[in-house]
Amino acid sequence: MWTVLFPNWKNFNVLFFKEEAKDCLKRLKRDAFLLKSAKTPKSHRIFLLYYVPSRNPDLFLKLFIPRPFKKNRVKTYLKTFLELKKLDVPLLEPLFIFWENSCFSLLKKSPFYGGIAFSYLKEGFLTFESASKLLPDLVEFLFLLHEKGVYLRDSKFYNFYFDKSQGFKVFDLDGVKVYKHPLNKEKRLKELATLAMTLEWEGLATARNTIWDAYSRLYPSLDQKDWLEFEKFISIKKKRREAHLKNITEL
């Protein structure tokens, strides 16, 4: 079934990140499995993979759809991954990544030109409850990323992974930008606003104050003008989410 998803598999590049990844790929080629769609944006698909007859997910797959004049997202992921590794940013590493020339996939009408395979993790990603409890520590983690010039651009609480022994880890690298200098105030405030909005949306009324107080202690140059900018960004992000949900409802 793996070669049904990727008819030109022999032409794919594969990069393994973990020792067990090679055995995992062998099993994918050998054993039957089922895919459950978890997310369907235009550029890619998210699947949970179940080996038959397992009732629990075994793998998390992010597969990219070939589209004209679009960059290879797997190569972009690898580039960002290596940049973050050089900066000692804690990352949730995949099992393996794989890709072919996306133009070839498009011409051959293949459904996907590549993807990223992760072990399925039942626990560890922040929930509303865990994020609320760990919020000051999460803010400190964000501050350290900002000081390294890392701009996540999607700092929703559920995009972070937490391990008691290893701390926070970054999972979603889509859109991440790495600068050679610490982030400016505007980018910092936008990241904090995204985090605050998602927590307030779920019901944590004190989110913005907790985030502001924790970050201000680490970054004392914030002032009242910055607070107003922070609140403005939260309002903008909230309105965007409301508009998005309204559009979905009307479909």
Rosetta blueprint (number, residue, H / E / L):
1 M L
2 W H
3 T H
4 V H
5 L H
6 F L
7 P L
8 N L
9 W H
10 K H
11 N H
12 F L
13 N E
14 V E
15 L E
16 F E
17 F L
18 K L
19 E L
20 E L
21 A H
22 K H
23 D H
24 C H
25 L H
26 K H
27 R H
28 L H
29 K H
30 R H
31 D L
32 A L
33 F E
34 L E
35 L E
36 K E
37 S E
38 A E
39 K E
40 T L
41 P L
42 K L
43 S L
44 H E
45 R E
46 I E
47 F E
48 L E
49 L E
50 Y E
51 Y E
52 V L
53 P L
54 S L
55 R L
56 N L
57 P L
58 D L
59 L E
60 F E
61 L E
62 K E
63 L E
64 F E
65 I L
66 P L
67 R L
68 P L
69 F L
70 K L
71 K L
72 N L
73 R H
74 V H
75 K H
76 T H
77 Y H
78 L H
79 K H
80 T H
81 F H
82 L H
83 E H
84 L H
85 K H
86 K H
87 L L
88 D L
89 V L
90 P L
91 L E
92 L L
93 E L
94 P L
95 L L
96 F E
97 I E
98 F E
99 W E
100 E L
101 N L
102 S H
103 C H
104 F H
105 S H
106 L H
107 L H
108 K L
109 K L
110 S L
111 P L
112 F L
113 Y L
114 G E
115 G E
116 I E
117 A E
118 F E
119 S E
120 Y L
121 L L
122 K L
123 E L
124 G L
125 F E
126 L L
127 T L
128 F H
129 E H
130 S H
131 A H
132 S H
133 K H
134 L L
135 L H
136 P H
137 D H
138 L H
139 V H
140 E H
141 F H
142 L H
143 F H
144 L H
145 L H
146 H H
147 E H
148 K L
149 G L
150 V E
151 Y E
152 L L
153 R L
154 D L
155 S L
156 K L
157 F H
158 Y H
159 N H
160 F E
161 Y E
162 F E
163 D E
164 K L
165 S L
166 Q L
167 G E
168 F E
169 K E
170 V E
171 F L
172 D L
173 L L
174 D L
175 G L
176 V L
177 K E
178 V E
179 Y L
180 K L
181 H L
182 P L
183 L L
184 N L
185 K H
186 E H
187 K H
188 R H
189 L H
190 K H
191 E H
192 L H
193 A H
194 T H
195 L H
196 A H
197 M H
198 T H
199 L H
200 E H
201 W H
202 E H
203 G L
204 L L
205 A L
206 T L
207 A H
208 R H
209 N H
210 T H
211 I H
212 W H
213 D H
214 A H
215 Y H
216 S H
217 R H
218 L H
219 Y L
220 P L
221 S L
222 L L
223 D L
224 Q H
225 K H
226 D H
227 W H
228 L H
229 E H
230 F H
231 E H
232 K H
233 F H
234 I H
235 S H
236 I H
237 K H
238 K H
239 K H
240 R H
241 R H
242 E H
243 A H
244 H H
245 L H
246 K H
247 N H
248 I H
249 T H
250 E H
251 L L
